[in-house]
Amino acid sequence: MKFLLDTNAIIPAEPTSADDVEPTTPEVTELLGRLQHANFQVFIHPASIGELAGDRNRTRRDLRKLLVKKYALLEAPPISHPLLDEHIPYPTPDTHDAIDRQLLAAVAADAVEYLVSSDQALHRKAARAGLQERVVSPADALYVVGSLSPVRPPTPPHVVDGPAYQIHPNDPILSSLRADYTGFDDWLKRCRKASVDTQKRP
């Protein structure tokens, strides 16, 4: 399963100082951990790299340039898609709207299954193109990941080797065995006695 992060999901995930921590930072960082745990792939778009490079704060820009190298880059993504041509006019190049369109084109072309974004304008564009269920907020993405990767049942306790006399005859775990096997209690009694005799041997 492939998830694409919008720039506004990358920024809260990679705060460069305490001042850069955003309200969505806890959700996005939890999401990234859940995606990694589920072995889902996380990508960023080349257009997002260009958008981050436009930060006028040189120190923050250079630091984020290093931080985002941990993410896989979506290779050769489509610039457009017929579905978008039909519903969303092509914007002026090198604008935020043009970047949004490229992100939506990756979704429309099935280069990724989901785009994670907090941009409501982008969500409205996705709805016009019929992609609203595949463009999700960080909170909704957490729900999606939970439904795709359900919680595993707890691991059964380890079997402990020990003498049979330590097994209580009325332990509930023996009920099904007692019901299925005639003479179970006699057999268990012999096993318990045999284990006692074994313990007495020098």
N, CA, C and O of each residue as an XYZ file, in Angstrom:
808
protein
N       0.841     -1.176      0.000
C       0.000      0.000      0.000
C       0.891      1.246      0.000
O       1.832      1.339      0.787
N       0.589      2.199     -0.884
C       1.436      3.384     -1.041
C       0.691      4.646     -0.599
O      -0.449      4.884     -0.998
N       1.359      5.443      0.230
C       0.822      6.712      0.719
C       1.746      7.842      0.270
O       2.968      7.743      0.383
N       1.146      8.915     -0.240
C       1.880     10.098     -0.666
C       1.602     11.223      0.326
O       0.446     11.488      0.655
N       2.654     11.887      0.806
C       2.498     12.982      1.761
C       2.518     14.322      1.050
O       3.432     14.620      0.281
N       1.504     15.122      1.316
C       1.500     16.504      0.845
C       2.531     17.290      1.658
O       2.946     16.853      2.731
N       2.938     18.443      1.142
C       3.907     19.270      1.860
C       3.414     19.615      3.258
O       4.201     19.655      4.204
N       2.088     19.869      3.395
C       1.570     20.250      4.707
C       1.470     19.066      5.669
O       1.081     19.243      6.823
N       1.814     17.867      5.210
C       1.959     16.711      6.098
C       3.433     16.475      6.415
O       3.775     15.969      7.484
N       4.295     16.847      5.480
C       5.737     16.686      5.699
C       6.231     17.680      6.747
O       7.010     17.321      7.629
N       5.777     18.930      6.650
C       6.274     19.991      7.534
C       6.009     19.682      9.011
O       6.943     19.779      9.807
N       4.779     19.311      9.424
C       4.589     18.991     10.840
C       5.301     17.711     11.277
O       5.563     17.517     12.464
N       5.613     16.843     10.317
C       6.333     15.610     10.650
C       7.812     15.866     10.894
O       8.487     15.055     11.528
N       8.322     16.995     10.391
C       9.751     17.296     10.478
C       9.982     18.690     11.052
O      10.559     19.545     10.379
N       9.537     18.932     12.295
C       9.795     20.251     12.894
C      11.292     20.453     13.109
O      11.987     19.551     13.577
N      11.778     21.633     12.765
C      13.202     21.921     12.920
C      13.497     22.652     14.225
O      14.656     22.897     14.560
N      12.446     22.998     14.957
C      12.579     23.629     16.268
C      11.247     23.480     16.993
O      10.260     23.035     16.407
N      11.222     23.858     18.279
C       9.979     23.787     19.049
C       8.908     24.683     18.446
O       7.718     24.381     18.541
N       9.318     25.772     17.833
C       8.357     26.699     17.223
C       7.690     26.104     15.989
O       6.629     26.565     15.571
N       8.311     25.077     15.405
C       7.764     24.476     14.184
C       6.789     23.339     14.459
O       6.186     22.802     13.529
N       6.630     22.964     15.733
C       5.666     21.918     16.064
C       4.259     22.460     15.836
O       3.907     23.528     16.336
N       3.453     21.708     15.069
C       2.120     22.161     14.685
C       1.054     21.296     15.342
O       1.362     20.218     15.851
N      -0.212     21.758     15.338
C      -1.286     20.952     15.935
C      -1.402     19.550     15.353
O      -1.802     18.619     16.052
N      -1.051     19.391     14.068
C      -1.165     18.071     13.434
C       0.096     17.214     13.609
O       0.122     16.070     13.156
N       1.135     17.746     14.256
C       2.375     16.984     14.426
C       2.151     15.641     15.129
O       2.678     14.632     14.661
N       1.385     15.582     16.243
C       1.171     14.275     16.876
C       0.490     13.266     15.960
O       0.864     12.093     15.941
N      -0.516     13.718     15.194
C      -1.223     12.799     14.298
C      -0.315     12.295     13.186
O      -0.309     11.107     12.863
N       0.455     13.218     12.602
C       1.301     12.836     11.473
C       2.420     11.898     11.931
O       2.724     10.920     11.247
N       3.031     12.187     13.079
C       4.106     11.314     13.552
C       3.569      9.936     13.933
O       4.228      8.924     13.692
N       2.366      9.894     14.532
C       1.757      8.596     14.831
C       1.451      7.844     13.539
O       1.664      6.634     13.452
N       0.953      8.564     12.540
C       0.644      7.943     11.256
C       1.890      7.329     10.635
O       1.851      6.198     10.152
N       2.987      8.062     10.644
C       4.216      7.544     10.039
C       4.693      6.289     10.759
O       5.171      5.346     10.128
N       4.560      6.282     12.089
C       4.932      5.086     12.830
C       4.055      3.897     12.487
O       4.539      2.773     12.356
N       2.750      4.151     12.341
C       1.820      3.067     12.003
C       2.084      2.546     10.588
O       2.010      1.343     10.342
N       2.390      3.449      9.669
C       2.681      3.033      8.296
C       3.934      2.172      8.248
O       3.977      1.163      7.543
N       4.947      2.572      8.996
C       6.181      1.786      9.036
C       5.932      0.420      9.653
O       6.433     -0.589      9.157
N       5.162      0.383     10.730
C       4.876     -0.883     11.407
C       4.115     -1.844     10.488
O       4.323     -3.057     10.529
N       3.232     -1.282      9.661
C       2.428     -2.105      8.752
C       3.147     -2.407      7.441
O       2.594     -3.073      6.566
N       4.381     -1.917      7.302
C       5.171     -2.128      6.075
C       4.519     -1.502      4.850
O       4.663     -2.016      3.741
N       3.798     -0.387      5.041
C       3.266      0.370      3.924
C       4.328      1.359      3.446
O       5.182      1.783      4.225
N       4.272      1.719      2.180
C       5.268      2.613      1.606
C       4.815      4.067      1.714
O       3.639      4.383      1.535
N       5.769      4.941      2.009
C       5.498      6.371      2.144
C       6.359      7.121      1.135
O       7.572      6.918      1.071
N       5.730      7.986      0.351
C       6.429      8.733     -0.688
C       6.210     10.232     -0.530
O       5.221     10.681      0.049
N       7.164     10.990     -1.061
C       6.941     12.418     -1.259
C       7.110     12.704     -2.743
O       7.833     12.003     -3.451
N       6.435     13.737     -3.193
C       6.406     14.089     -4.613
C       7.561     15.045     -4.930
O       7.889     15.899     -4.106
N       8.175     14.918     -6.094
C       9.225     15.875     -6.473
C       8.758     17.323     -6.385
O       9.546     18.212     -6.062
N       7.471     17.565     -6.673
C       6.948     18.925     -6.583
C       6.977     19.435     -5.150
O       7.151     20.632     -4.920
N       6.807     18.532     -4.180
C       6.870     18.928     -2.773
C       8.296     19.300     -2.379
O       8.505     20.202     -1.568
N       9.275     18.606     -2.955
C      10.674     18.952     -2.709
C      10.932     20.383     -3.184
O      11.593     21.171     -2.507
N      10.402     20.693     -4.351
C      10.561     22.043     -4.878
C       9.857     23.076     -4.024
O      10.347     24.192     -3.855
N       8.696     22.701     -3.482
C       7.957     23.630     -2.629
C       8.718     23.902     -1.333
O       8.781     25.046     -0.882
N       9.291     22.873     -0.736
C      10.070     23.051      0.487
C      11.322     23.895      0.221
O      11.779     24.632      1.094
N      11.862     23.779     -0.976
C      13.058     24.545     -1.329
C      12.770     26.036     -1.443
O      13.690     26.853     -1.487
N      11.488     26.383     -1.490
C      11.118     27.794     -1.587
C      11.034     28.501     -0.253
O      10.725     29.691     -0.202
N      11.305     27.784      0.835
C      11.280     28.390      2.169
C      12.340     29.487      2.255
O      13.505     29.243      1.941
N      11.952     30.690      2.677
C      12.895     31.808      2.750
C      13.822     31.721      3.960
O      14.856     32.389      4.008
N      13.447     30.896      4.934
C      14.311     30.683      6.102
C      15.383     29.677      5.704
O      15.118     28.479      5.609
N      16.579     30.166      5.474
C      17.628     29.313      4.916
C      17.988     28.160      5.852
O      18.157     27.027      5.401
N      18.108     28.441      7.157
C      18.482     27.397      8.115
C      17.445     26.284      8.132
O      17.791     25.104      8.096
N      16.173     26.663      8.186
C      15.085     25.674      8.210
C      15.017     24.919      6.888
O      14.808     23.706      6.860
N      15.195     25.653      5.800
C      15.151     25.030      4.472
C      16.251     23.988      4.319
O      15.993     22.883      3.843
N      17.471     24.328      4.716
C      18.592     23.397      4.565
C      18.422     22.177      5.470
O      18.771     21.062      5.082
N      17.885     22.385      6.676
C      17.686     21.269      7.589
C      16.601     20.329      7.064
O      16.759     19.109      7.109
N      15.508     20.891      6.571
C      14.438     20.039      6.020
C      14.917     19.291      4.778
O      14.480     18.171      4.517
N      15.791     19.896      4.033
C      16.339     19.229      2.849
C      17.034     17.936      3.251
O      16.981     16.943      2.525
N      17.685     17.951      4.409
C      18.325     16.739      4.918
C      17.302     15.768      5.497
O      17.385     14.562      5.269
N      16.336     16.297      6.247
C      15.376     15.442      6.936
C      14.501     14.640      5.967
O      14.182     13.483      6.238
N      14.116     15.241      4.853
C      13.187     14.567      3.945
C      13.859     13.478      3.122
O      13.187     12.756      2.385
N      15.172     13.352      3.237
C      15.854     12.294      2.493
C      15.489     10.909      3.007
O      15.761      9.906      2.347
N      14.871     10.853      4.190
C      14.444      9.556      4.711
C      13.235      9.002      3.964
O      12.933      7.814      4.070
N      12.546      9.850      3.212
C      11.353      9.422      2.479
C      11.714      9.015      1.051
O      12.621      9.578      0.438
N      10.993      8.038      0.545
C      11.178      7.634     -0.850
C      10.561      8.689     -1.770
O       9.481      9.213     -1.497
N      11.252      8.985     -2.844
C      10.767      9.953     -3.819
C       9.933      9.228     -4.875
O      10.371      8.222     -5.435
N       8.744      9.735     -5.142
C       7.890      9.138     -6.174
C       8.523      9.404     -7.533
O       8.616     10.550     -7.972
N       8.953      8.346     -8.186
C       9.707      8.497     -9.426
C       8.800      8.724    -10.631
O       7.786      8.047    -10.798
N       9.179      9.677    -11.459
C       8.502      9.980    -12.728
C       6.985     10.016    -12.595
O       6.295      9.327    -13.347
N       6.443     10.795    -11.661
C       4.981     10.851    -11.522
C       4.356     11.587    -12.697
O       5.001     12.440    -13.308
N       3.114     11.269    -13.019
C       2.453     11.952    -14.137
C       2.225     13.423    -13.824
O       1.951     13.789    -12.681
N       2.338     14.250    -14.833
C       2.113     15.684    -14.643
C       0.626     15.983    -14.611
O       0.184     16.893    -13.909
N      -0.148     15.216    -15.371
C      -1.590     15.436    -15.415
C      -2.281     14.095    -15.631
O      -1.638     13.047    -15.684
N      -3.612     14.153    -15.754
C      -4.398     12.952    -15.971
C      -5.719     13.371    -16.604
O      -6.261     14.414    -16.239
N      -6.256     12.586    -17.549
C      -7.516     12.966    -18.202
C      -8.649     13.248    -17.228
O      -9.491     14.107    -17.488
N      -8.679     12.542    -16.122
C      -9.731     12.764    -15.129
C      -9.677     14.187    -14.585
O     -10.712     14.804    -14.338
N      -8.463     14.702    -14.402
C      -8.308     16.069    -13.909
C      -8.606     17.080    -15.012
O      -9.192     18.134    -14.762
N      -8.197     16.750    -16.230
C      -8.456     17.662    -17.351
C      -9.945     17.925    -17.509
O     -10.358     19.005    -17.934
N     -10.739     16.930    -17.164
C     -12.190     17.042    -17.325
C     -12.836     17.899    -16.240
O     -13.850     18.554    -16.482
N     -12.245     17.893    -15.038
C     -12.911     18.531    -13.905
C     -12.165     19.710    -13.295
O     -12.776     20.542    -12.625
N     -10.853     19.796    -13.514
C     -10.061     20.852    -12.877
C      -9.237     21.575    -13.937
O      -8.364     20.968    -14.556
N      -9.500     22.859    -14.155
C      -8.728     23.600    -15.159
C      -7.245     23.606    -14.810
O      -6.874     23.597    -13.637
N      -6.406     23.620    -15.836
C      -4.966     23.607    -15.589
C      -4.541     24.978    -15.069
O      -4.803     25.985    -15.728
N      -3.897     25.043    -13.913
C      -3.537     26.330    -13.310
C      -2.260     26.913    -13.909
O      -1.609     26.297    -14.754
N      -1.928     28.090    -13.458
C      -0.688     28.733    -13.869
C       0.494     27.906    -13.370
O       0.515     27.506    -12.206
N       1.477     27.644    -14.230
C       2.628     26.845    -13.798
C       3.354     27.467    -12.609
O       3.309     28.680    -12.401
N       4.028     26.609    -11.829
C       4.844     27.036    -10.696
C       4.047     27.749     -9.612
O       4.567     28.629     -8.925
N       2.787     27.366     -9.465
C       1.965     27.900     -8.386
C       1.566     26.752     -7.456
O       1.757     25.578     -7.776
N       1.010     27.118     -6.298
C       0.556     26.089     -5.360
C      -0.526     25.224     -6.003
O      -0.552     24.011     -5.792
N      -1.415     25.829     -6.780
C      -2.465     25.061     -7.455
C      -1.875     24.059     -8.444
O      -2.404     22.960     -8.612
N      -0.788     24.439     -9.091
C      -0.146     23.528    -10.042
C       0.451     22.318     -9.311
O       0.412     21.198     -9.821
N       0.998     22.550     -8.122
C       1.538     21.447     -7.323
C       0.409     20.527     -6.871
O       0.537     19.304     -6.925
N      -0.701     21.123     -6.423
C      -1.860     20.316     -6.029
C      -2.305     19.410     -7.169
O      -2.647     18.245     -6.962
N      -2.294     19.960     -8.359
C      -2.760     19.181     -9.515
C      -1.840     17.989     -9.784
O      -2.304     16.911    -10.157
N      -0.535     18.191     -9.593
C       0.401     17.090     -9.802
C       0.210     15.989     -8.746
O       0.306     14.801     -9.056
N      -0.060     16.391     -7.514
C      -0.318     15.404     -6.463
C      -1.575     14.603     -6.788
O      -1.596     13.382     -6.635
N      -2.617     15.291     -7.234
C      -3.866     14.601     -7.592
C      -3.671     13.708     -8.804
O      -4.302     12.656     -8.913
N      -2.794     14.126     -9.723
C      -2.533     13.295    -10.907
C      -1.906     11.966    -10.499
O      -2.192     10.931    -11.101
N      -1.048     11.993     -9.474
C      -0.432     10.751     -8.998
C      -1.484      9.803     -8.435
O      -1.390      8.587     -8.599
N      -2.488     10.374     -7.771
C      -3.573      9.552     -7.233
C      -4.443      9.022     -8.372
O      -4.770      7.836     -8.410
N      -4.808      9.893     -9.287
C      -5.682      9.499    -10.398
C      -5.043      8.416    -11.261
O      -5.736      7.551    -11.796
N      -3.718      8.469    -11.393
C      -3.002      7.483    -12.217
C      -2.670      6.206    -11.427
O      -2.027      5.297    -11.951
N      -3.115      6.148    -10.166
C      -2.863      4.989     -9.301
C      -1.384      4.761     -9.026
O      -0.960      3.632     -8.782
N      -0.590      5.842     -9.066
C       0.811      5.731     -8.647
C       0.881      5.493     -7.136
O       1.821      4.876     -6.637
N      -0.137      5.997     -6.413
C      -0.285      5.762     -4.977
C      -1.760      5.499     -4.704
O      -2.629      5.855     -5.501
N      -2.025      4.870     -3.565
C      -3.421      4.622     -3.188
C      -4.035      5.818     -2.465
O      -5.209      6.135     -2.657
N      -3.224      6.483     -1.625
C      -3.756      7.576     -0.809
C      -2.798      8.761     -0.806
O      -1.578      8.599     -0.824
N      -3.385      9.959     -0.784
C      -2.653     11.208     -0.597
C      -3.073     11.773      0.748
O      -4.264     11.949      1.003
N      -2.098     12.062      1.616
C      -2.377     12.595      2.948
C      -2.159     14.100      2.913
O      -1.059     14.576      2.634
N      -3.230     14.845      3.201
C      -3.145     16.302      3.138
C      -4.146     16.928      4.095
O      -5.238     16.403      4.311
N      -3.748     18.072      4.669
C      -4.651     18.853      5.516
C      -5.218     20.046      4.766
O      -5.939     20.859      5.343
N      -4.900     20.154      3.495
C      -5.323     21.292      2.667
C      -6.776     21.097      2.225
O      -7.065     20.240      1.390
N      -7.683     21.892      2.788
C      -9.102     21.744      2.457
C      -9.383     22.088      0.998
O     -10.269     21.495      0.382
N      -8.640     23.039      0.444
C      -8.826     23.377     -0.968
C      -8.472     22.182     -1.851
O      -9.139     21.919     -2.852
N      -7.420     21.466     -1.472
C      -7.027     20.262     -2.212
C      -8.096     19.181     -2.088
O      -8.367     18.460     -3.048
N      -8.698     19.070     -0.918
C      -9.767     18.093     -0.717
C     -10.968     18.428     -1.614
O     -11.606     17.527     -2.158
N     -11.270     19.704     -1.766
C     -12.397     20.099     -2.632
C     -12.088     19.766     -4.094
O     -12.966     19.314     -4.830
N     -10.852     19.988     -4.505
C     -10.463     19.633     -5.877
C     -10.575     18.117     -6.086
O     -11.038     17.657     -7.130
N     -10.146     17.359     -5.089
C     -10.234     15.903     -5.178
C     -11.681     15.462     -5.328
O     -11.978     14.537     -6.084
N     -12.582     16.122     -4.609
C     -14.001     15.770     -4.683
C     -14.554     16.047     -6.079
O     -15.366     15.275     -6.589
N     -14.127     17.124     -6.688
C     -14.613     17.437     -8.044
C     -14.172     16.369     -9.045
O     -14.865     16.105    -10.028
N     -13.025     15.764     -8.788
C     -12.508     14.727     -9.688
C     -12.919     13.324     -9.251
O     -12.510     12.339     -9.864
N     -13.733     13.228     -8.187
C     -14.175     11.918     -7.712
C     -13.110     11.156     -6.946
O     -13.185      9.933     -6.828
N     -12.124     11.864     -6.426
C     -11.021     11.219     -5.705
C     -11.093     11.469     -4.199
O     -10.113     11.255     -3.486
N     -12.252     11.922     -3.716
C     -12.345     12.355     -2.324
C     -12.046     11.247     -1.317
O     -11.583     11.538     -0.214
N     -12.296      9.998     -1.664
C     -12.039      8.905     -0.719
C     -10.568      8.507     -0.665
O     -10.163      7.725      0.195
N      -9.774      9.044     -1.581
C      -8.353      8.690     -1.622
C      -7.448      9.860     -1.238
O      -6.225      9.721     -1.223
N      -8.037     10.994     -0.933
C      -7.293     12.139     -0.403
C      -7.782     12.346      1.017
O      -8.919     12.766      1.234
N      -6.923     12.050      1.988
C      -7.356     11.951      3.376
C      -6.523     12.857      4.280
O      -5.353     13.126      4.009
N      -7.152     13.317      5.355
C      -6.435     14.069      6.377
C      -5.570     13.104      7.183
O      -5.769     11.893      7.096
N      -4.613     13.611      7.966
C      -3.819     12.700      8.806
C      -4.689     11.856      9.736
O      -4.422     10.669      9.928
N      -5.728     12.462     10.313
C      -6.612     11.713     11.214
C      -7.345     10.609     10.459
O      -7.453      9.484     10.946
N      -7.849     10.934      9.265
C      -8.542      9.920      8.469
C      -7.574      8.839      7.982
O      -7.944      7.672      7.852
N      -6.339      9.241      7.717
C      -5.339      8.264      7.282
C      -5.059      7.252      8.392
O      -4.846      6.070      8.122
N      -5.060      7.721      9.640
C      -4.879      6.801     10.769
C      -5.999      5.769     10.802
O      -5.760      4.595     11.081
N      -7.221      6.209     10.519
C      -8.363      5.285     10.491
C      -8.196      4.279      9.349
O      -8.455      3.087      9.514
N      -7.760      4.779      8.193
C      -7.558      3.901      7.030
C      -6.511      2.834      7.350
O      -6.717      1.652      7.077
N      -5.392      3.259      7.928
C      -4.321      2.317      8.249
C      -4.809      1.279      9.256
O      -4.471      0.100      9.157
N      -5.611      1.728     10.230
C      -6.151      0.796     11.216
C      -7.045     -0.249     10.588
O      -7.028     -1.411     10.993
N      -7.836      0.160      9.590
C      -8.741     -0.790      8.929
C      -7.996     -1.736      7.996
O      -8.429     -2.867      7.778
N      -6.869     -1.270      7.441
C      -6.084     -2.111      6.533
C      -5.138     -3.035      7.288
O      -4.752     -4.090      6.786
N      -4.772     -2.632      8.486
C      -3.824     -3.407      9.281
C      -4.385     -3.584     10.682
O      -3.946     -2.910     11.614
N      -5.366     -4.497     10.846
C      -5.998     -4.679     12.159
C      -5.000     -5.118     13.219
O      -3.950     -5.686     12.918
N      -5.352     -4.841     14.453
C      -4.490     -5.202     15.570
C      -4.378     -6.726     15.664
O      -5.381     -7.436     15.612
N      -3.177     -7.201     15.798
C      -2.964     -8.645     15.896
C      -3.423     -9.146     17.256
O      -3.277     -8.443     18.256
N      -3.972    -10.345     17.305
C      -4.360    -10.896     18.612
C      -3.130    -11.137     19.466
O      -2.048    -11.378     18.932
N      -3.274    -11.078     20.776
C      -2.111    -11.291     21.637
C      -1.517    -12.686     21.468
O      -2.234    -13.654     21.217
N      -0.212    -12.770     21.607
C       0.480    -14.053     21.481
C       0.119    -14.954     22.656
O       0.151    -14.500     23.800
N      -0.224    -16.218     22.407
C      -0.531    -17.136     23.518
C       0.656    -17.251     24.458
O       1.799    -17.096     24.031
N       0.403    -17.519     25.721
C       1.519    -17.665     26.662
C       2.400    -18.847     26.285
O       1.935    -19.818     25.688
N       3.658    -18.754     26.634
C       4.589    -19.838     26.326
C       4.236    -21.100     27.133
O       3.787    -21.015     28.276
N       4.445    -22.243     26.526
C       4.234    -23.511     27.225
C       5.385    -23.716     28.199
O       6.552    -23.576     27.833
N       5.054    -24.044     29.429
C       6.062    -24.270     30.463
C       6.137    -25.754     30.769
O       5.124    -26.383     31.076
N       7.328    -26.310     30.686
C       7.529    -27.729     30.986
C       7.584    -27.919     32.505
O       8.321    -27.222     33.202
N       6.794    -28.871     33.006
C       6.769    -29.111     34.444
C       6.084    -30.422     34.758
O       5.510    -31.045     33.864
N       6.127    -30.861     36.014
C       5.490    -32.127     36.398
C       3.978    -32.051     36.314
O       3.388    -30.995     36.540
N       3.350    -33.177     35.987
C       1.900    -33.224     35.781
C       1.129    -32.913     37.050
O      -0.012    -32.458     36.975
N       1.728    -33.149     38.230
C       0.991    -32.916     39.467
C       0.736    -31.428     39.713
O      -0.071    -31.065     40.569
N       1.441    -30.554     38.942
C       1.203    -29.123     39.077
C      -0.071    -28.680     38.368
O      -0.538    -27.560     38.571
N      -0.635    -29.560     37.534
C      -1.876    -29.242     36.817
C      -3.051    -29.526     37.740
O      -3.215    -30.646     38.222
N      -3.862    -28.512     37.982
C      -5.038    -28.713     38.845
C      -6.110    -29.451     38.050
O      -6.428    -29.051     36.930
N      -6.682    -30.539     38.619
C      -7.673    -31.335     37.873
C      -8.894    -30.530     37.432
O      -9.541    -30.892     36.449
N      -9.226    -29.435     38.145
C     -10.417    -28.646     37.822
C     -10.102    -27.395     37.011
O     -10.940    -26.502     36.883
N      -8.893    -27.337     36.467
C      -8.535    -26.184     35.642
C      -9.472    -26.126     34.429
O      -9.643    -27.129     33.736
N     -10.088    -24.945     34.165
C     -11.045    -24.823     33.041
C     -10.471    -25.247     31.694
O     -11.211    -25.660     30.801
N      -9.149    -25.144     31.549
C      -8.553    -25.488     30.251
C      -8.716    -26.969     29.924
O      -8.596    -27.369     28.766
N      -8.990    -27.785     30.946
C      -9.132    -29.230     30.741
C     -10.565    -29.639     30.383
O     -10.812    -30.804     30.068
N     -11.506    -28.699     30.427
C     -12.918    -29.039     30.231
C     -13.190    -29.683     28.882
O     -13.895    -30.689     28.796
N     -12.626    -29.096     27.825
C     -12.891    -29.643     26.489
C     -12.258    -31.022     26.330
O     -12.837    -31.903     25.695
N     -11.060    -31.213     26.910
C     -10.419    -32.529     26.847
C     -11.239    -33.572     27.606
O     -11.395    -34.708     27.158
N     -11.754    -33.166     28.753
C     -12.556    -34.086     29.573
C     -13.831    -34.495     28.825
O     -14.283    -35.635     28.931
N     -14.404    -33.549     28.067
C     -15.635    -33.846     27.331
C     -15.376    -34.740     26.123
O     -16.235    -35.531     25.734
N     -14.185    -34.612     25.529
C     -13.892    -35.347     24.294
C     -13.311    -36.741     24.531
O     -13.423    -37.609     23.666
N     -12.695    -36.962     25.690
C     -11.996    -38.226     25.905
C     -12.550    -38.970     27.127
O     -12.465    -38.484     28.255
N     -13.115    -40.148     26.882
C     -13.610    -41.002     27.967
C     -12.430    -41.502     28.803
O     -11.413    -41.944     28.268
N     -12.589    -41.422     30.107
C     -11.528    -41.882     30.995
C     -10.411    -40.874     31.184
O      -9.329    -41.222     31.656
N     -10.670    -39.610     30.813
C      -9.631    -38.578     30.908
C      -9.136    -38.412     32.350
O      -7.933    -38.306     32.591
N     -10.081    -38.392     33.311
C      -9.693    -38.166     34.704
C      -8.788    -39.284     35.229
O      -7.839    -39.021     35.968
N      -9.085    -40.537     34.844
C      -8.229    -41.643     35.266
C      -6.829    -41.505     34.678
O      -5.824    -41.736     35.350
N      -6.794    -41.122     33.402
C      -5.488    -40.930     32.740
C      -4.687    -39.816     33.413
O      -3.491    -39.966     33.660
N      -5.365    -38.678     33.713
C      -4.684    -37.566     34.350
C      -4.172    -37.950     35.737
O      -3.090    -37.536     36.151
N      -4.979    -38.756     36.451
C      -4.559    -39.197     37.788
C      -3.287    -40.038     37.708
O      -2.385    -39.894     38.533
N      -3.223    -40.927     36.695
C      -2.028    -41.757     36.523
C      -0.816    -40.885     36.190
O       0.288    -41.116     36.684
N      -1.045    -39.881     35.342
C       0.061    -38.987     34.966
C       0.569    -38.207     36.173
O       1.776    -38.060     36.367
N      -0.356    -37.712     36.976
C       0.034    -36.960     38.161
C       0.840    -37.837     39.125
O       1.847    -37.396     39.680
N       0.383    -39.099     39.324
C       1.073    -40.014     40.234
C       2.463    -40.374     39.696
O       3.438    -40.452     40.444
N       2.524    -40.590     38.373
C       3.805    -40.940     37.767
C       4.813    -39.813     37.922
O       6.001    -40.064     38.123
N       4.346    -38.566     37.829
C       5.268    -37.444     37.980
C       5.753    -37.307     39.400
O       6.884    -36.881     39.635
N       4.898    -37.670     40.368
C       5.327    -37.665     41.771
C       6.396    -38.722     41.992
O       7.411    -38.457     42.637
N       6.170    -39.932     41.455
C       7.160    -41.004     41.607
C       8.488    -40.619     40.981
O       9.547    -40.939     41.522
N       8.442    -39.935     39.842
C       9.659    -39.528     39.166
C      10.448    -38.546     40.017
O      11.675    -38.610     40.091
N       9.698    -37.605     40.680
C      10.364    -36.624     41.526
C      11.044    -37.261     42.716
O      12.019    -36.706     43.222
N      10.553    -38.449     43.203
C      11.114    -39.105     44.378
C      12.410    -39.853     44.056
O      13.191    -40.145     44.961
N      12.648    -40.167     42.771
C      13.836    -40.931     42.414
C      15.110    -40.117     42.666
O      15.142    -38.908     42.437
N      16.179    -40.815     43.151
C      17.430    -40.102     43.425
C      18.085    -39.622     42.134
O      19.148    -39.002     42.174
